[in-house]
Amino acid sequence: MNKYISYLNILIRHPNKISSLLRYALRRNVHIVDPCFPPRTIMIRITRRNNLRPVCCGRWEQVDVENNPFDQQLTIEDWKNFIEDISVFKPYIFIEGGEPLLRENLIGLIDFISSKGLLCGMRTNATLLAGAATKLGESGIDYLLCNLDAPQPRLNADITGKADSFELAIQGIKAMREIRKNKGVPLIQLTTTVSKYNQDRLLEMAELAASLGVDVFTISLPVFTTPALEELTSSRFEKCFGFKPRFWKGFIDEAEGINAEVVEKQMRRIKLKRWNFEYRQFPPNKTGFDVLEHFYSPENPHFERKCLLPWLLAVVMPNGDVATCWDHPDYIAGNVLKDNMLSIWNGKKYNMFRSVIKQEIFASCSRCNGLYQK
C-alpha cells in the first residue's frame, strides 16, 4: 500500500495523531546539536518474557535472570504516567519485548497511547496474535511488525523451539489482515532475519508474504560480531565509560554457517520480481552495499555511516531504565521512575555517550541495523 494512503488511513481513524504523524514523517534529517531535540521514537521494551526460544537471537544472551529477573518491570500505570509525561513532544511509540502480547493489559496501554495522539507500533512473533486480533484491531495500533523466519512448519519449529509456531503465526497474521482490510490500519510488516537455517528459503518467504497480503516484507541480514571485534569494543568501551559491556557477547558468531553467495542469490531473485508488497532490506539496497562484504568483512561498516540512534531514539527497558542503544543496553542514562524523559535525554550521561558516538562507532557496531536509521 502506498505510504501516503496509509498515512491518510491513520488520520481518518485517529485525527488527533496528526502532530505525531507529521513529526515522524517529515523529520528525516537528524540535527546533531546540544541540547538535543526530543527523541522522534521511543522504544518501550515492555517485557523480557517470550513464549518462543529462538536459536539465533542474540538478545536471549542478554537476559541475566539473577540480576535482571523477568518480574522487574513497570506496571501498566507506570507506563501510562510515562506516556503522559512524553506526550507533549509527540514521539512515535514502538513496543517490543520479549513478546509484548504476553503482557497483561497491553491493549489498554495502546489505547492510552492513542488517546494522547501518538503513533504506536509493535513487534510480535505473531503466535498470540489470533486471540488478540479483534481487540488489537479496535485499539490505536498503527503499525504491526511480525517476525517469521521460515516458510513451513518444521523448519520454523526448529528455529523457534515451538512445534506449532508457524501455524499460530500464520493464523495471527491472517486475522490481522482481515482487520486491516476492513479498517485500513494497522499496516502489517513481515520480517525475516537471515540465518543458516533459512538462508536458502528467502524467496519462499517473499512468496509467503505475498500470499498473506502484508503491506511490507523485509529481509534483515543478521546483526553479528566476532570475538576479535567484541574484544576491541570491550576495551574501548571500558576506556570511554569505565566498565566493560556484556551484551554484544550474545551476537558473537550469529552469522556462523551462512553461505553469503546463497543469500546474495536469493535476495537478487526477490528484487527482480514484482510484488504486491513494499520490499525492504537491512542493510538497505543502495549503492555501496554488498552482501558478500557484509558477511566476509564485518570489520568494515557499510556506507561509512555514523550511528544516529542517540539523536533519534530512546529505549526504555522493562524496569524503566533508559538505554542509549536498542541491542546492547549496557550504558544506562537514567530511569523514568526517577526522572522525566527529557531531563534524561539531555542529561550528563546521555550527552557523554553522544560525545563518543559522534566521533566513532564501536568495532562490534559495524553490522548493527541502527546504522541505517535516519
VOFITOR-299419 format. One record per residue: residue in three letters; y, x, z of N, C-alpha, C, O in turn. Coordinates in pm, whole numbers, plus 50000, padded with zeros to 5 digits. Last residue first. Layout:
REM VOFITOR-299419
AlaYXZYXZYXZYXZ ...
//
This chain:
REM VOFITOR-299419
Lys506845174550996508265175850965509005163150998510215162450979 Gln503885194251025504685182551063506135185051033506615196351042 Tyr502375215950989502745208550868503485195750900503695187450812 Leu501585227051223502485234951140502995227251019503945231550953 Gly499675210651331501045208951377502045216751295503235213551295 Asn497205218851252497915209351166499335206751210500125201151134 Cys496495253351288496825240751355497585231651259498515236151192 Arg495915278651212495205267851145495445254351212494665244951194 Ser497465295651369497585296751224496885285451148497235282851033 Cys497355297951640498015285951587497995285451434498475275751375 Ser496445321851732495475310951722496055298451657495305289251622 Ala498815336951747497805340151646496815328751625496395326251512 Phe501795316951783500705324851838499595326251734499445317851645 Ile504785321951595503695313251638502605322351694502505334051656 Glu508225330551674506865333651631505935321851660506265312951738 Gln510765321251741510635334651686509265337351625509145345651535 Lys510435296351845511465298051742511305311451670511665312751553 Ile508685300352049508155294851925509165295951811508775296451694 Val510495309852248509415318352198508945313452062508815321451968 Ser512195288352287512785301352254511745311152201512065319752119 Arg510445267852363511075267452231511625281152192511535285052075 Phe509845276252625508785275652524509385275752384508895282852296 Met512355273152739511745286352738510635286952632510505296752560 Asn512715245852715513575254752637513035268952632513225276052534 Tyr510815237052900510675233452759511485242952672511015247552568 Lys511885248153137510565252153091510345248952943509785256952869 Lys514475236153163514315250653154512965254553094512915263453009 Gly514795205752963514745213653084514445228353057514185232352944 Asn514785186452774515825196752763515915205252889516945211252919 Trp512535172152861512645176152721513685187152701513485196152619 Ile513185165353125512065174553098512215180552958512045192652940 Ser515265148053077515525159853160514405170053145514655182053153 Leu513945128652925514985136852862515325149152945515655159652889 Met512115116753109511665124052992512725133252935512425144652899 Asn512695122053462512765114053340512515122953218512675135153224 Asp510205132953703511485134353633511495125453510510435121753459 Lys507795124453817508775131553900510155132253837511165132253908 Leu506205113253632506285106353760507355112353850507785106253948 Val506205130753424507065119053411507105110753538507955101953551 Asn506525165353475505685153553493506565141253499507575141153570 Gly506735195753276507145186553381506175175053392505125175053327 Ala505625213053094507065213753113507575204753226508725206053267 Ile502845233553074503335220453119504815221553157505205229853239 Tyr500685248552867502055250052917502615236252948502845228252857 Asp498275239552770498285248652885499655248852951499775249453074 Pro497235220552565498295217752663498195226452789498055221352900 His496535223352267496205232052381497305231052486498185239552494 Asp497325202352101495935206652100495575216752208494385218652236 Trp500015195952125499035185052130497595189752138496715182152178 Cys502425210952346501565211852229500475201352240500035198152351 Thr503745208152579504555211952463503735213052336504295215752229 Ala503185180652802502755193052737503595195552613504105186152550 Val503755166353101504325167252967503985180852908504435191152958 Asp501635146753308502135159853269502645159453126502055152953039 Gly500395122453353501855122753345502445136253313503655137253294 Asn497685122153336498255122553471499775123253472500375124553578 Pro497205122453057496835110753137497425110453277497665099653332 Met500245137252909498825137152944498505125453035499415118953087 Val502335134652646502215130952787500745129052818500075120452761 Val504015155152430502695149952462502635147152611502845156052693 Ala506645151752195506215154952330504875148352356504635137252309 Leu508065164151893507065156151961506815161152102506765173252126 Leu510075180651777509725167751720508995158551817509265146551822 Trp510335205551876511585198451848511345184151801512285176351785 Pro507745214951897508565214352020509915207652001510585204252099 Leu506865213951620506485203551715507335203351841507635192551891 Leu507285233151436508435224751469508125214351574508995206551613 Cys506315265551370505935253251439507195245651480508065251051549 Lys506895277651038507065278651182506675265251244506705254951177 Arg505005288150753505645277850832505815281950978504965288851034 Glu504005300650523504925307850614505715298050701506925299450720 Phe502025287050389503425283550356504445290850445505625287550442 His499585291450645499955286350514501465284350506502105280350603 Pro498945322350823499415308450818499745304350675500135312650594 Asn496205342450846497395340450764497815325850763497095317550706 Glu493825343450978494955350351042496265347950967497335351051020 Pro491865332150825492515323650926493685330350997494455323751067 Ser490655335250555491755343550608492515335850715493715333250698 Tyr488695316950490488345331150486489435340350542489165351950572 Phe489765291150506488575294550583488355309750595487895314550698 His492075292550349492105285650477490935290050565491105292450684 Glu491255304050114492015312250207492055305850346492065312750447 Leu490035281450001489235293250033489955302250133489335307350226 Val492195263849964491105260250054490315272650096489965274050213 Asp495555271549964494285274749901493175272250001493185277750111 Phe498965265149898497785262449980496525265149900496425261449783 Gly500935269349714500795279349819499605277149909499255285849988 Thr501925236349657501915250049607501855259949723502635259049818 Lys499805213449839501065217449779500955232049735500015239049772 Asn498345192750029498045197949896499365201249826499955192649760 Pro498545201550379498915193550262498615200650131498635212950123 Pro495575209450577496955211750535497265204350404496355201350327 Phe495235175350518495855185250605494995197750607493795196850635 Gln495925150150276495065160450331495905169650420497105171550398 Arg495745116550147496455127550214495435138050255494245135350267 Tyr496075089549927495275100949970496165111750031497185115549974 Glu496275055249959497065067449951496215078950005495685078150116 Phe493815036249771494485040449894495395052249864495305058449758 Asn492365032049547493165020749593493835023549727494355014349790 Trp492555060749325492005053149437492915041349470494065040649427 Arg491425082249071492435072449113491795063549219490655059249205 Lys490435116849103490155102649085491355094049127492175098149209 Leu491125142549172491105139149030490895124249004491155119548893 Lys490785144949444492155144649392492205140649245493245135849198 Ile487995146149465488715134749523490105133649460490545122649427 Arg487485170749346486965158549283487665146249337487915136749262 Arg488665187849533489185187449397488735174749326489515168549255 Met487025183949752488425179649760489045178749622489865169849596 Gln484605195249655484665181149697486105176049696486375165149647 Lys485395221849614484915213849502484995198949534485405190949449 Glu486045229849875487065230049771486665221349652487505214249597 Val483535227950000484645219450043485705218449934486205207649904 Val482125248049862481645234249861482775224649896482955214349831 Glu483645270349934483535266549793483065252049779483555244749693 Ala483255272450209484585268850158484535264450012485295255649971 Asn480925260950410480995267750282482295263450214482405252150167 Ile480685264350757481315257250645481345266450523481745278050532 Gly479735278450975478765271650892479355264150773478615258150696 Glu482595273651180481325280651158480385272051073480245260051096 Ala484945263351255484665263251111483345270251079483025272450962 Glu485125267651523484945253751480484655252551330484185242151284 Asp485485292651643484355290851553484095276151517482965272651484 Ile487325279451908486725291451850485515287551766484645280151810 Phe488365258552043488435257951898487895270451830487985271851708 Gly488285263052313487475252152262487445251352111486605244452054 Lys490235282152353488835286452353487905275652298486855278752242 Trp492655270252380492275274252245490835278752238490255279252129 Phe492875266152661492495255152574492115259252433491325252252369 Arg493755286352824492315284752809491935274652701490795274652655 Pro496215312952859495795299252822494285298552812493615308752793 Lys497345331953133496505331453015496095317052984495675309853074 Phe500815336253231499435332153257498665331453124499265330553017 Gly503415343253161502895347453291501505342553325501055344553437 Phe504665339652920504755328953019504075331953152504155323853245 Cys504445362852757505615353952745505795344752866506915342352909 Lys502055374752833503275382652836504515373752835505505376652902 Glu500285353552788500465358752924501745366852936502445365953037 Phe500505351552512500895340352596501145344952739502115340752802 Arg499385375852434500785373152406501315361752493502445362352541 Ser496735372752522497555383952570499035381252551499845383952639 Ser495945349652382495875350052527496775361052583497485358852681 Thr496215357652114497015346652168497075347352320498145345852379 Leu494255377552099495655380952073496585370352132497615373652191 Glu492035361352151492365372152244493815376752225494515379452322 Glu492045344851927492225338952059492605349652162493425347052250 Leu491505363351726492805356651728493075350351864494215350451912 Ala488855370251801489905380451794491295374251801492175379151872 Pro487455345751786487565352951914488695363151913489415364652012 Thr489445322551589488375332251604488505339151739489575338651800 Thr489955286951540490415300651557489195309651570488055304951562 Phe490825255351387489905265051443490595278551463491685280951410 Val490735223751267491585232551347490645242451414489755238451490 Pro489325216650944489215218551089490295227451147490715237251086 Leu491125194450727490355206650746490365210050895491315206650966 Ser490955160950671491585170950759490655182950772489545181750822 Ile491705136550446490765147450473491515157850556492565162850515 Thr492465102450469492895116150494491695125250516490785122050593 Phe493645073150323492465081150352492885095750360493575100850272 Val495255042550388495385057050376494035063450405493355059550500 Asp494385016350395495645019450329495805034350299496405038250199 Val491025005350315492035010950405493275014550324493225015750202 Gly488784992750197490124987650172491184992850267492144985750297 Leu486195000450198486674993850319488094988450303488554980550385 Ser485945013649960485215001049976485684993350099485574981050103 Ala487475036450014487925027049912487245013549928487875003049913 Ala485875048650207487225044250243487755034050143488385024150182 Leu483665054850045483515045350156484875039850198485015027850222 Glu484855073649879484325061349820484115050649927484365038749903 Ala485405093450068486505087149995486055073949934486795064049936 Met482795099850141483695094150241484885087250174485325076650218 Glu481875111049905481265098549952482135091850057482225079550063 Leu483435133949910483665124049804483055110749843483645100249816 Leu482225146650131483625142350138483955132050030484685122550056 Arg479815158550174479825143850167481245138150163481455126250188 Asp479615184950235479185181050101479195165850080478655160849982 Gln480435186150503481205193350402480845189450258481685190450169 Asn479355176050733479755166450629480435172950510480955165950424 Tyr478635197150901477735185650890478075176650771477185170350715 Lys480625215350920479415219550850478455207950826477575208750741 Ser483515194350859482665202650943481445206950862481275202650748 Val486635178150833485585185950767484825194350871485425200650958 Thr487355145950937487535160050965486345167850911485195164550939 Thr488815118050801487565125550810487895140250831488615146350752 Thr490415087850872490495102450869489115108550886488355104650975 Leu492015059750755490705065450785490785080450768491185085350662 Gln494515037650861494195050750805492795054750848492435053250965 Ile496165008050813494915014050859494675027050785494645027450662 Leu498924990350947498394998850843497175005950899497135009451017 Pro498304959151126498734973151115498224979750988497244975450928 Val500114939550884500044950950974498844948751067498424937351084 Gly499584917150733500374928050673500404940650757500704951350705 Lys498024895550807499294897550878500164908550817501354909350847 Asn495734894450646496444882050679497844884450734498754876450710 Lys494874920650624495034912750503495904900450530496714896550446 Arg494594928250891495594935050809495904926750683497054925850640 Ile492374913050954493634910251021494794916150942495844909850926 Glu490544925950790490794911650771492114907650836492884899850779 Arg490644951650902491084949750763491354934950735492294931750663 Met489504948051147490934950551143491474948651002492624944750983 Ala486854944051060487534933551138489044935451134489784925851118 Lys486334968650935486344956250856487064944950929487794937250868 Ile486424985351160487404987151052487494974550965488574970350925 Gly484214975251307485564975151362486624976251255487614968951257 Gln482034979951137482354966251180483794965351229484504955851197 Ile482195008051126482375000151004482734985751039483624979850978 Ala481615014451395482915018051336483195009851212484315005151193 Leu478995004951420480064999251503481445002251445482324993751445 Glu477625021151236477645006551219478795000251297479474991351247 Phe478095046751353478525043551217478665028451199479695023551153 Ser476935045851611478375048151596478885044351457479995039151444 Asp474365042951706474925032051626476425033751601477115023951572 Ala473835067151848472965062651739473615052251648473445052751527 Lys475965093451915475695079251944475005073051825475515073451713 Gly476835118551845475965117451961475645103252001475105100952109 Thr478335123851619478995117251733478155116951860478695115251969 Ile476615136851437477935142351465478505136851595479105144351673 Asp474345120851428474195135051460475535141251500475575149951587 Ala475505096951345474915097751479474745112251522474975115651639 Asn476155103851085477235100851179476735101451322477455105851411 Leu473585106350979474445118150988475575115851086475935124751163 Arg472745079350999472025090051068472895102451085472935108351193 Pro474655062350848474405061450993473785073751057474265078151162 Gln477105077650626475885069950651475445071850797475825081650861 Pro479335093450588479235081050511477955073250532477735063250465 Ala481225106650867480035106850781479875093450712480215083050770 Asp483455104151031483185117150970481955117650881481655128250825 Leu486315087251123484925085251082484545097350996485235100350898 Asn488975074651307488205086551273486765082651238486105075551313 Cys491805056151227490385055551263489685068151217489785071951101 Leu494875046351325494185057751266492755057851317492515059451437 Leu497135021851269495835024151331495135035351256494845034151137 Tyr500305009151343499525018851266498245021751342498255023851463 Asp501374989251503501864990651367500974999451280500894997551159 Ile500854965151756500394977551694500834978051548500674968151475 Gly501534944251928502574950251846502154962951778503014971151744 Ser498834920351898499734929051974500774934851879500884930751764 Glu497064907751739498164899651791499174907951868500264903051900 Gly495234927951692496004922751580497184914251622498194913651552 Leu494134929851945494914941051894495784936551777496934940851764 Lys492764905751958493884908252050494764919652001495994919152014 Thr490914910651744491784898951747493004901251836494144898851793 Ala489614935651809490404933751688491384922051697492544923551661 Ala487874942852005489304942552042490194938051928491404936751945 Gly485374943151892485594934552007487034933052046487414923352112 Ala485814962651692485474948851656485744939251771486284928351750 Leu486304987451821487384980151755487054965551727487934956951738 Leu484715006051922485024994752011486004985051947486484975752011 Thr484615024951724483355018851767483565007051859482664998751873 Ala486945038351649486665025151588485395018551636485095007451593 Asn488095059851758486855062451684486275049651625485245049851558 Thr491675060051711490465054751772489255059151691489355061951572 Arg495175062351768493975068451711492745063351785492755062351908 Met498025042051702496915045751789495805052251708495535048251595 Gly501565034051724500345037151653499265041351750499545043951867 Cys504555016251723503405020251802502195022351711501835013651632 Leu508105014751751506925015851668505775021151753505965029351842 Leu509824994451985509325007551947508125006451854507244998151876 Gly510984972952121511464976351988511004989951939511694996351860 Lys509884964752349511034973752363511544978652228512424987252221 Ser507654951352270508774943252321510044951552338511144946052343 Ser505944972452212506524964852103507734956752148508714955552075 Ile505244979852472505894989552383506614982252270507754985452237 Phe503944956352550505174960452618505954970352533507184969452522 Asp501714956352382502664945152377504014949152439505074945752387 Ile500514979652481501014979352343502014968052324503034969752259 Leu499824970352736500774981452722501354981752581502554983952564 Gly497974950452673499204946852743500254957652733501444954752722 Ile495984966152565496684956652478498004952352542499014950852474 Leu495044980252792495724987552686496534978052598497664981352560 Asn493594970653005494974965852990495754973552883496984973452884 Glu491514999653036491804985553067493284982653050494134991153077 Arg490445021252789491425019252896491705004352916492094997352822 Leu488925023752570488215023552698489165020452814488715017252925 Leu490625026952361490135013452386489235012552509488825001552547 Pro491135055052341492095046152407491545032452443491935026752545 Glu489075080452405489065068052328489965057952399489605052752505 Gly490685112652444489635102852460489665091352361490205092252250 Gly493425095052298492525096952411491965110952408492685120352375 Glu496705081452212495465088752187494595088852310494965083452414 Ile499385065452058498445065252170497145072052128496565069052024 Phe502695071151992501355072551935500355074452049500465083952127 Ile505785057451936504775059652039503395060051972502985050551905 Tyr508825069051825507545063651779506515067251886506395078951924 Pro511775062252025510755070851964509585062751910509395051151945 Lys514455052152120513625046152014512625055751949512625057151827 Phe516055057752335516225066152216515185063152106515065070752010 Val515365038052522516755039052479516915047652355517825045152276 Ser512785040852609513045031352501514455032352446514725027952334 Ile512175056452825512405063252698512835053852586513225058452478 Asp511915038353040512815049753051513165055552915514315059252891 Glu509905020952955511245015752985512285026852984513385025152934 Ile507785038952952508265033252826509675027552844510525029152757 Phe507535043353230507855054453141508425049253009509425054452960 Asn506765018153314508005023853366508475035353277509675036953253 Lys504325016753178505405007453143506745012553193507755011553124 Trp502885036453311503195038253170504325028953127505185032853048 Asp502705024553564503385037453548503795039653403504915044053375 Glu501155002453492502535000353540503345013153532504525012953498 Ile498785015053435499495008453326500945005653367501845006353284 Thr498745046753609498425032653597499185026853478500115033053427 Leu497715079153500498755069753534498215055453526497335052553445 Gln494845096153635495595090453525496625080553577496455074353682 Gln492155109853719493555113453743494375108353625494585115553527 Asp489555105053648490265094153714491695097853753492385089753815 Phe488485127953535488845116953447489695106453516490475099553451 Pro489925157953682488925147353672489445135553591490645133253580 Asn490655186553656491335175553588490365163953572490025160353459 Asn489025203053800490455204153823491255192953757492385190153796 Glu486455193753721486725197153861488225197153890488655191853993 Val486535190253447486345178453531486695181453676487185172653747 Asp488305200053203487855206653325487735195753431488715192353497 Val488225197552874488095188952991487485196853107486285199853107 Gln488235212852649489435212952730489265205552862490085207252953 Glu486055208552501486045220852580487255221652672487315229952763 Trp486805186252365485825184652471485785196952560485525196052680 Arg488445195952164489075190252283488085187952397488475187552513 Gly486915203851950487365214052044487955208352171487985215052274 Cys484205188951827485535185351879485945195351985485415195352096 Cys481615185751715482595195051658484005191251699484895190351614 Val480075166551826479575180251835480585190451784480425202451806 Pro481375140652033481345147551904480915162151919481325169052011 Arg480345117452201480355131752236480255139852107479195145152075 Leu481955086452287481205095052197481265109352249482125112852331 Asn483595074452464482245068952456481375076352356480205073052339 Asn485745091752685485305089452547483885083952551483075088252633 Arg488665098052885487325092252867487025090052719487905086952639 Arg491215105352920490295115652872488895110152844488055117052786 Thr493925084352813492725086752893491975098652836492085101752717 Ile496305085952671496145075252769494945077252861494945072352974 Arg498575104952575497135107352591496685098252705496675102252821 Ile501055096552369500525092952500499015095352499498275088352430 Met503545112952205502105110552204501645108052347501825116552435 Ile506475103952065505855107152194504395103152186504055091452165 Thr508785115051822507475109351852507055113451992507245124852033 Arg511295125851840511085114951745509795107551774509695095451755 Pro512935134452145511745135152059511635123251966511845111852008 Pro516525139652126515335133552187514145133752092514335133351971 Phe517715172452028517715158052012516465152152079515445158952088 Cys518315198452267517515192952158517675177752151517745171052254 Pro521465215052333520265207752372519615200852254520255197752154 Asp520265233352065520185232652210521495226552262522555232252237 Val518315228851765519565230251837519295229351987518225224952029 Ile517035225051484516675233851595517965237251668518615247251638 His516385195551342517515203951378517155211951502516985206451611 Val514345186351078514385189551220515555198951245515695209251178 Asn514435159250859514795173150882514955175651031515605167951101 Arg513905132550864512885141250807513205156050830512315164450820 Arg514655104350974514875117651028513755127050982512785129151055 Leu513765080550858514885087750798515095101750852515655110150783 Ala511585069851000511515071150855512575080250797512335087050697 Tyr512325069951275511115076851230511155079651080510795090551036 Arg514695055051270514695068451329513485076351282513605088251252 Leu513835031351155514815039651085514815053851140514915063551064 Leu512105022351359511605024851225512555033951148512105043351082 Ser513845018951575512735028351586512205032151448511895043751423 Ser515514999151466516075012051510514995022751519515185034051475 Ile513744977751410514474984151302515024997851343514995007151263 Lys512284961951580511874976051566512674983651461512324994851427 Asn512884935651583513514943651687513164958451675513684966651751 Pro511294923451393512634927851353513344936251458514294943351426 His508264922751335508944927451455510344932451419510564944551414 Arg507584911451088506834907451207507574911051335507544903551433 Ile509424923450921509264908950917508584904151045508964893951102 Leu509004950350978510264944151016510204928951014510844922251095 Ile506424954350874506684956951016507944949651060507974943451167 Asn506874948650605505964940350682506184941950832506144932250907 Leu508574970050540509094956350535508204946950615508704938250687 Tyr506804991450560507954990750650508504976550657508864971550764 Ser505144984250344504614984850480505734984150583505614976950682 Ile506854987450133506354974050160505804973450302505964963450371 Tyr507095014850159508285006750180507914992050203508564985050281 Lys504565024750098505055026050235506285017450262506505013150375 Asn502245005249918503505012449916504125012750055504195002550123 Met498805008450000500005000050000501245008750000501315018550074 
//
